[in-house]
Amino acid sequence: KTYVVETSYSSYEIEKSLIENEGGRLILAKCHSEDDIIEQCTDANALLIRQTPVTEKTFKSLKNLRIISRYGIGYDNIDVKAATKHNVFVTIVPDYCVQEVADHTIALLFSAIRRIPMRDRVVRKGFWDISSAFPVHRTDRSIMGFVGYGKTAREVRKRLSGFPFRFVAYDPYQKAEIFRQDNTMRLDFIKLVMVSHFISIHAPLTDETRHLFNDKIFRMMRKEAILVNTSRGGIVDQEALVEALVKGYICGAALDVYEDEPLPPSHPLCSLNNVILSDHAAWYSEESLTQLQREAALEIVRVMRGLVPKNPVNPEVTIQSNLLSGLSLPA
């Protein structure tokens, strides 16, 4: 049995077709918490999940669980160590929205550079005052910095190749050859934040990256700097960001992700004119959604067939140990 933990998409026919063609059963749950998962998905062999937290408690309770397939790239809501301990695969869909996030990143970047949302608001209020969105600067010879230089950052870099930017990047895990291929200068993090006019975040949320951008870092950045985050909200200390925007440590920000989602309208970010906000939508297109649902379901199909998943985040789980964990499966 496969349970869809949060039924937030309009249709699950893709998952239903793939899983039931293998002899499985797809069940739509309505879980809002880990306790809901434990209560509603007791006999689950597989979970399709988005944001609901999963800890050791779930793995202890769901004795037949063999795989958690996450809709998305990140997996910070899942205790992977606990999953591995219980021989449960955790999988992601890493490449489904590279183009969409790259497009959204660039849209946010240039909207912030040219202050387009602010100009839109002024015109709608009946004003015609170019000074309302000062200052705006030329982009030639500006330095574009990437924090994290994987597939999405490189796609942004490729799309921006026609603009008069100089490109720098920080990624301690990327091979040196990648930087050379892209004509992108590799810098350490501190140097990057000090020299970049624009910074785009493309890193996962880990203990290492949580609040990587904090008060100390904002004070090091250029006063004309613009920060774009389409990755994970927790990488930026939002309280420190608000202070940096109010006090002018940096010029502006454009965000698609937040520490807590959804962002409440009472949050101080919502009252600032030098920040652009979108609703964690960088991943979305009709095509990317279809690919996401299909790839997430196919990971479960692979395990049903006794195969290794395509994109496990805990590859140390073996097929043998995974099958043993499911010996109590009902016929």
C-alpha positions, 0 to 999 in steps of 0.5 A: 500500500502506498499512501499520499500523505498530503493531498495537495495536487489536483489529481493523482491519476499518474501515481495511481496508474503507475502503482496499481499497474504493478499490483499496488494500491494508492490511498489518499490520506489527509495528514497534517502532522507526523501523528496523523501519518502514524494514525492514518498510514499504519499499514503503509509500505510506501509514503509519497510526501511533501512537507510533513515531518517524519522522525524516528517515531514514524519509523518505529510505528510503521513496521511495513514501511520500505520507502518514503518518496519525497515530492521535491529536491530537499529532504530536511523534513525527513530524519534520514538517519532514522530511515537508514536505521530502519532500512527504509529508502528515502528518495527525491526528484532532483532534476524535475524543475531545474529550468523553472527555478532558473527562470524564476531566479532570473525573473526575481533578480531583474525585477529587483534590479529594475524595481519593477514591482515597486513601479507597478504599485506606484502606477496603480495608485495613480502616481507617475514618479520615477524617483519613487524607485531610486536608485537603479544602477547599470549592470555592466561589470557587475559581479554575479555570485552563486552560493551553491553551484549545482545544476540549477545554479549552472542553468542560471549561469548559462541563461545569464551568459549574454549579460555583462556580468562577471561570475563567481561561485562558492561550492566546496563540494563541486569539482574544480573543472566545473568552474573552469568549464563555465568561466566562473571564478571559484571563491570562498564564501566570505570573499564572494559575499564581499565582492558580489553585487548580486547573490543567488542561493542554490544550496541545500538546507543542512546544519552547515548552511542553516543561517549561513546568511546572518547579521555578520554576513549582511554587514560584510556585503556591498550596500548595493547588493541584492540577495535572491533565494529560491533554494531553502528559507532556513539558509537566511536568518530572516530577522537579520535580513529584515534589519539589513534591509531596513538599515541599508546594509544591503540594497534589496532581496527577492525571496521565494522561500522562507523559514516558516511557510506560508509567510504570514502577511503580518511579517515585517518582510511584507511591509518593506519596499526593497524586497520582492516576495513569491509563494514558493512557486519557483519549481512550478510549471505544468510540465514540471508538476507532471514530471515530479509526480511521475518520477516520485511514483516511479521510485516506489515502482522500482522498490516494488520490483525489488530494484534500487531506487534511482535517487536515494539519499541513503544509498547505504540501505540495500535491497536485501535489508529493505526487503527484510524490513518488509517481511511482515507485509500482508499478502 
